[in-house]
Amino acid sequence: MLPFSFKFEKRLEPSRLASILVPVLSLLLAFLFGAALLAVIGANPGQTYQAMLAGAIGTPAQWQDGQFYNMTELLVKAVPIILTGLSVSVAFRMLFWNIGAEGQLVMGGIATAAVALFFPSALPFIPESPWIYIPLMFVAAILAGAAWALIPALLKAYLKVNEIITTLMFNYIAILWYQFLFTTAWKDPEGFGFPGSALIPEYTWIPRISGRLHWGLLLAIAAAFVVWVIMDKTRWGYEIRLIGENARAANYAGVSIIRNIILVMILSGGLAGLAGFVEVTAISHRLQHGLAVGYGFTGIIVAWLAKLNPWGVVIVSILLSALLVGGEQIQITMGLPASVSLVLQGAILLFVLGGDVFTRYRLRMIRKAPTAVVAESPSVQEA
């Protein structure tokens, strides 16, 4: 047996040095792990990472020519991830495990498309103006996402139904319904048989800044600001944090658990619904395949890596978007599967969350006391 053992001891205060070094070392270990996997499949890790970086932000030669396509695509992909990351981080602050951001995003997209496709003919007295229709779709998306999140919230608040199961199952209901709509009920009769609704009117589109980059980016940053103000500067935010830290103490202090579960999930679902609004009005301009591509699940990874901080969500979303765009690039230029970027995402999450233990706990070595050896007394032989 070893003469010592190890024991985790909780720190009285989180170490500032550890909070800086541990994430950096965790990221390095994650990329080393990814390099080992790349080497196993026969790829050069250095060349692969270089190609991913060039695919995400471009090359100096492209910058000199004024070509920033890669960067704009990175930001385009970051917008829905920021919104879903904010969505789940709000709920996670209260330890309500909202795994349903993907379905709430889809419901927001459905509501957005419904307003754009059917309101002009059903309500002809409404002027066909972006100043009217874009706010209408904005509100519809928030309400749809919030309503889809409200059902699991009510089940949790009043019947104690596990929210992980309900929010996860609601994803599949929303996705299957959305697939039915764009392949059957709302399928464009002039679409030459291809699945997808008709194009929404051009006056319902969100304007673009450059390339495919649109003003939804500012909407995502504004949403991060609103969440930061709510969580860190208001009494409601304090109540949410208090419930997350100690629900029993919050209840004794007079904080309504039921009310906060409902309100937090309305906010959480509304933020995810906005992601669907942005994808329909700024990118696809119709309801079609490609709305439910996993942004809601990526938002869960983002929320944890950002430690539920709204501005951290923005930064981490951009970094993970760089991995996704870079993964698409190595698929084109190097013939490697784009799933390499997903493997790196998983490795980063694993190492960062594992390393986070060392910011809250210290590993202490305990020496064992030497075991005394008791000599046996010789037996007395009787005569």
Buried (B, 14 or more C-beta within 10 A) or exposed (E): EEEEEEEEEEEEEEBEEBBEBBBEBBBEBBBEBBBEBBEEEEBEBEEBBEBBBBBBBBEEEBEEEEBBEBBBBBBBBBBBBBBBBBBBBBBBBBEBBBBBBBBBBBBBBBBBBBBBBEBBEEEEEEEEEBEBBBEBBBBBBBBBBBBBBBBBBBBBBEEEEEBBEBBBBBBEBBBEBBBEBBBEEBBBEEBEEEBBBBBBBEBBBBEBEEBBBBBBBEBBBEBBEBBBEBBEEEEBBBBBBBBBEEBEEBEEEEBBBEEBBBBBBBBBBBBBBBBBBBBBBBBBBBBBBEBBBEBBBBBBBBBBBBBBBBEBBBBBBBBBBBBBBBBBBBBEBBEBEBEBBBBBBBBBBBBBBEBBEBBBBEEEEEEEEEEEEEEEEEEEEEE
